[in-house]
Amino acid sequence: MTFTADSRFHTQLIWFNGLLPAALVLFDGWRGALGANPVEFVTRCSGVLSLIFLIITLAVTPLRKMYGWNWLLKQRRLIGLFAFYYGTAHLITYLAFDREGQLSTVAADVLKRPFIAIGMFSFLLMVPLAITSTNRMIKRLGGKRWAMLHRLTYVVAIGGVWHYFLIVKSDITFPALFALWLLVLLGWRVVAALKKAAKVPQ
């Protein structure tokens, strides 16, 4: 009973924190408080939020193993779906406002601005991850194949950080922080893999 109650609480906590940023942006939009360029603000905000949830998703395994926070494992898919949600919002904002809904202009814009190509590629990699996030898909793919597929999350995160770096023209503080966290998480996984390999009898 306690575990079920805790799981419900943690799920509600993730939902609350996942939807709160979107609610605040909508509220500021309603108040006309999104700054001089609301479209740019929403585009940047949704992109950054997608990266934040991606980094949190990747941090689940290290945190669980280091601190015994097993409850995080049950919430990883939900956190990952919020990364996809904000990534989708980021893409839709670009298509609806930057491109004014003229999809025929997207290809030329992608060729003209490489950071858009990187962002598009990263988002496309998120699609199969979101599609296979259900229990049914895990059973259909099998645990090992599902885990291998979802290692693409690291590729998505690398692409997202690179995309962010290319967008920023002067102050690279925030993309550098994302890059640092990603480097730490990648380093942890490499060290964990080396330790596991060392324990395997030759």
N, C-alpha and C positions, 0 to 999 in steps of 0.2 A: 504493500500500500504506500509506504513511504517513497519507494522508488518511482511508482507511478505518479504520485503527487509532485515529486521533484521534477520528473520528466515533463509534466504538464507545465509547471512553473517555468522551467528553462525554455520550453518551446514558446510560451507566451512572452518571455523576456526577449527572445530573438525576434519574434514578430514585432514587438513594440519598438525595439531599437532599429529594426530593419525598415519599418514604415515611417518612423518619426522624421528622418531627414526629408522624405518626399512630402510629408504633411507640412513641414516648416517652409519648404520651397513654395508649395501651393499657397500657403497663407501669406508669405511675403509677396508672391505674385498678385494675389488678390488685393494686397495693400499698396501695390505699386512700388515695392521696396527692393527690387532686384537689381538696382543700379542703372547706370546709363545704357548698358547693353544687356537686357534681360536674356536674350537668346544665348549669348556667350556665357553668361553666368550659369544658366541651366545646363548647357553643354558641358562646361568644365566641371560643375558640381556633380553631375551624374557620372561622368567619367572617373572622377576621383573616388566617388562612393563605390563604384564597381571595383576599383583597385583595392580599396580598403577591405571589402568583403572577400576578395580573392586572397589577400594576404592572411586574413583571419582564417579562411578555409585551410590554407596551407599550414597554419600554425597549430591546427587542431591536434595532429598526431604528436608533434614534439611536446605540447603542453600536457597531453594525456599521459605520455610515457614518463615525463619528468615529474609531474605533480599528482599523477593518479586521477586526473579529472576525466573519468570514463564517460561521464554524462555528455561531454563535448562530442563524442563520437556519434551519438544519436542526433545531434543538431548540425552535423557537418553538411549534410545535403541541403538543409534549409538555408544555411549561411551561403552555400554555393549558389543556390537559386536566387538569393538576393543580389549576388554579384552579377548573375545573368540578367536579372530584372533591371538593375541600374545600367548595365551595358546596353540593354535593349532601349532604355530611355535615352541614353547617349546617342545611339544610332538614329532613333526616330527624330530626335531634336535636330540632328544634322540634316536628315532627309527632308523634314517638314519645313524647316526654317532657313537653314543655310542654302539648301538646294531648292527651296520653295516647292517641294513636291515634284520637281521635274527630274525623274529618275534617269532620263536619257543623258543628263549632264554629269551623272556620277562617275562614269568611266573616265571621262576626260579629266575630271577633278582629281581622281585617284592617281592618274598618271602625272598630273601636274604637281601634286603635293604628296610626296612619299609617306608622310606620317599618317595620312588617311588610309593608304594601302596597308600599312602595318596594323592600324586599328581595325580595319575591316577583316583582315586575316585572323587576328586574335579573336574577334567576335565570332567569326565562322567556326573557329575551333571550340567555342563555348557551346554552340548549338548541340552537337552530339552529347556533350557532357550533361546538358540540361535534359535532353530527351531520355537519357539512360539513368536518370536519377531516381527512378521508381523501383520498388522492391521486385516488381514483375520483370523489369529489364535486367536487374542484377541476376535473377534466377536464369533468365534466358541466356545471358552472356556467360554466366559462370563467374565465380568470385575472382579468379586470377585474371581473366580477360577484362573484366570490369575494372579491376585495380590498375591494370596496364593502361587501359584507355584513359582513365582519370588522372594518370600522370601528366596528361596534356595540360592540366591546370598550371603546371610550372611554365610550360611554353606560352600559355595564354598570359600569365603574369609577366613574363619577360617581355612579350610583345607589348603589353599594356604599359609597362614602365618605359620602354623604348619610345612608344607612341607619345607618352607624356613628355619625355625629354625633348623630342623634336618639336613639340608644340610651344614649349616655353622658350622665350626669346632672351631673357636676361637672368632672372633669379631662378636658379635650378635647385633651390633648397628642398622643396617638396618632392620632386622626382628623385632627387638624390637620397632622401630618407626612405622612399619606397624601394629604391635599388638596394640600400643597405639592409633593410629588413628581408628582402628577397634573397640577398646574398647569404645572410645568416641562416635562413631556412634551408637554402640549397646546401650550405656547408654542413648543417646538422644532418641532413639526409645522406650526404656522402660519407660522413664519419660513421653514422649508424650502419650504413651498408658495409663499410670496411670492417667494422667490429663484428658484424654478423658473419662476414666471409672468413674472418680469422678464427671464429669458433667452429666452423665446419671442418670436420676431420678430413685430412688429406688421404 
